Amino acid sequence: MAVLSSWLRSPRAENLRQRLLHAFALRADQQDLTADDLALLERIAEAIVARRMAAPATLFLESLGPMNFLGSQALHFLAPLVECVFNSSELAQVARLLERRDSLHRLTAFIEAKVTAPMGAPAR
């Protein structure tokens, strides 16, 4: 008992305790989206609304929410193939955005804002 008690107060045990405290924590220190990120999300939302695909896209994005990180990793994996069709910098930016939990919610909000905006008025 004394050995266990002394080990629990050792720096090694404290280091292990600190690492375990944050082992499954979500990153709260994420920075806000940049202006380029917001512009890309808005362009995607405009393309979706222009094709009148707002409802299916919103449904798809809401159902994809829990797996957005897996989607970002798939984009990184398939990047050599997909870069033949899409711009590589925007592809990397989309993959980086998919790693964030809030990006799909932000895209959904952009789509909904563009759908509900009066005809001819700019979306907020």
Secondary structure, 3 states (H helix, E strand, C coil): CHHHHHHHCCHHHHHHHHHHHCCCCCCCCCCCCCHHHHHHHHHHHHHHHHCCCHHHHHHHHHHHHHHHHHHHHHHHHHHHHHCCCCCHHHHHHHHHHHCCCHHHHHHHHHHHHHHHCCCCCCCC
